[in-house]
C-alpha cells in the first residue's frame, strides 16, 4: 500500500550544513538544499518536553514527524523547513532521527524537534 498523494499536503525543504570555507578561509556553515518534497506532518501528542539551556532558563521543545515518500540519504544534523509558495515559513525543524520502511520502501519518517537547536 503506497502513500496516498492527498495525505502529502505540506511542501518541505530538507537542508544540510555546508562543510566548505569562504574566501577568507573561514567555515561558511551555509545551509544547502538536499531535497524539496511533499510531506504529511504529524504533531506530537501531549505536552512538549522542557529542557534547560546554559542559563537554567526553560525552553520548550516541540516534536514532530514528517512522513515523505521513501528516500535514503537523510540523517541527524540536517534540518527541515516548511514552504509556502516556495518560501520558508516559521522556524526550522532540527532532524533528530530518520525511520525508513525498508520492507515496503514506501515511506520515510523524518522525526524533528523545533525550538531547541541551531537550525
N, C-alpha and C positions, 0 to 999 in steps of 0.2 A: 504494500500500500504506500503510495508516494504522498508527498506533502501537497495538499490542495493549494492551488495558486491563490485562491481567495483568502487563505489564512496568512499569507505573507503580505502584510499590509503596511509595513514601515520600510522605507529605504534607508539603509545604513552604510557607512563607510568604515572599513577596518584599516587601521594605520599601524605602522611600526616605526620605531625611532631609528633615524639615520645614524650610521656609525662613522661617517666621514668627518672631515675637518673643513673649516672655512679658509679663506685666502690668507688669514693670519696664522693658520696652523692650529686654531682652537677647535675643540669638538663642537660641531654645529648642533647636534641634538635635534635636528628638524624632524618633524613627523612626515612620513611619505605613505602614499596610498598603497595598500595591498589589494583591496577589492572593494567594489561597491555592489551590494547585493540587497535583495528583499528579505525581510525577516518578520518573524512572529514574536513580538516582545511579550514576555511573561514576567509580571512583577512578583515581588516577594509576598509571602503571606505573613501576617503578624507584624510585630514591631521590627524596625531596623536595629542592627546591632550598634552599640555605643562603644567607641574606643576613646582613648585619651591620647592627645598629642604631647609633645615635649613640655608644654607649659601646664599640663594637667587640666586642660580645658576640654570638655566633652565635645565630640564631633560625631554627628550621625552619619552612618554609612548604610546606603540602601543597596540591596542585592537584586539583580535582575538576570534573566536568561533570555537570549535571543536565539530562536531556532531558525536556522537557514538551511538551504539545500546542502547536501553532503559536500564538504570541502576540506582538503588537507592543507597543512602549512600555516595554521593559526596556532598561537601559543601565548602563554603568560608574558606580560610585558608589552603586548600590543594594546591598542585602545579602539573603542568603537564610538562613532558619532552618529546621532540621528540626523537625517537630512530632510529638509523641506525645500522643494524647488531647487534641489542641488546644493543648498547652502546648509552648513551645520547649524543646528539649533540646540540650545541647552548646554549643559556641562558634558564633557566626555565621560565615557564609561571605561574603567580600567578592566581589562580582561584578566580574570583570575584563574580560569580553568576552561578547558575545551573538551567536550564529550562528543564522540562520534559513533554513529550507527555503523559499526564495522561489518555486521552481518548483512544488513539490507542495503547499506550505502545510500540511505535516503536523506538523512538529516545530520546536522552538526549543531549541538547546543553550545553557544558561547556564553559562559557564565561570567557576569560582570559585577563590579561594585562602582558606585558613584558617590563621591563625597569624601574620599579618604586618600586619594592618590595624587600623582603628579602629572596626570594626563592633560 
